């Protein structure tokens, strides 16, 4: 297992990568999201796309703040350098 941080605008997200057989699994516990790929790079790319779609959808549904509060994240107020 390796851990990678993926930067999304103003947040850093911890993502765990596992190898299961010939597949690479990307999983983020804080978001409870996962995806897979045939290579580490593919799993990483697909996870980035998944997170983008996830935040786009919850923003469009108007539930972003609710999600952040329920997950214990609150509002993101600290900008990264």
C-alpha positions as CSV (number, residue, x, y, z in Angstrom):
1,X,0.0,0.0,0.0
2,X,1.2,3.5,-0.8
3,X,-0.3,6.8,0.2
4,X,-0.4,9.8,-2.1
5,X,-1.7,13.3,-1.7
6,X,-3.7,14.7,-4.5
7,X,-4.1,18.5,-4.6
8,X,-7.6,19.9,-5.5
9,X,-7.6,23.7,-5.6
10,X,-7.5,24.4,-1.9
11,X,-7.4,21.0,-0.3
12,X,-5.1,18.0,0.1
13,X,-6.8,14.7,0.1
14,X,-5.2,11.5,1.4
15,X,-5.6,8.5,-1.0
16,X,-4.6,5.0,-0.3
17,X,-3.5,2.8,-3.2
18,X,-3.6,-1.0,-3.1
19,X,-2.7,-3.7,-5.6
20,X,-5.2,-6.5,-5.9
21,X,-4.1,-9.0,-8.4
22,X,-3.5,-7.1,-11.6
23,X,-5.6,-4.1,-10.6
24,X,-4.6,-1.0,-8.6
25,X,-7.3,0.3,-6.2
26,X,-7.5,4.0,-5.1
27,X,-9.5,4.7,-2.0
28,X,-10.1,7.8,0.1
29,X,-11.5,7.1,3.6
30,X,-12.5,10.7,4.3
31,X,-14.7,10.7,1.1
32,X,-15.5,7.0,1.1
33,X,-14.8,6.9,-2.6
34,X,-12.8,4.4,-4.6
35,X,-12.0,3.4,-8.1
36,X,-9.5,1.1,-9.9
37,X,-7.2,0.9,-12.9
38,X,-4.8,-1.4,-14.7
39,X,-1.9,0.7,-13.5
40,X,-1.1,3.0,-10.6
41,X,-1.2,6.0,-13.0
42,X,-4.6,4.9,-14.4
43,X,-6.1,4.5,-10.9
44,X,-4.7,7.9,-9.8
45,X,-6.1,9.6,-12.9
46,X,-9.5,7.9,-12.6
47,X,-9.7,8.8,-8.9
48,X,-9.0,12.5,-9.7
49,X,-11.8,12.4,-12.3
50,X,-14.1,10.7,-9.7
51,X,-13.5,13.3,-7.1
52,X,-14.1,16.1,-9.6
53,X,-17.4,14.6,-10.6
54,X,-18.3,13.9,-6.9
55,X,-17.8,17.5,-5.9
56,X,-19.4,18.9,-9.0
57,X,-22.5,16.8,-8.3
58,X,-22.8,17.6,-4.6
59,X,-22.3,21.3,-5.4
60,X,-25.0,21.2,-8.0
61,X,-27.3,19.4,-5.6
62,X,-26.6,22.1,-3.0
63,X,-25.3,19.6,-0.5
64,X,-21.6,20.5,-0.4
65,X,-21.7,22.3,2.9
66,X,-23.9,19.6,4.5
67,X,-21.5,16.9,3.3
68,X,-18.5,18.8,4.7
69,X,-20.2,19.4,8.1
70,X,-21.4,15.8,8.4
71,X,-18.0,14.4,7.6
72,X,-16.4,16.7,10.2
73,X,-14.6,18.8,7.7
74,X,-16.6,22.0,8.1
75,X,-15.9,24.7,5.6
76,X,-12.4,24.9,4.0
77,X,-11.0,28.2,5.1
78,X,-7.2,27.7,4.8
79,X,-5.8,28.3,1.4
80,X,-2.8,26.3,0.3
81,X,0.3,28.1,-0.8
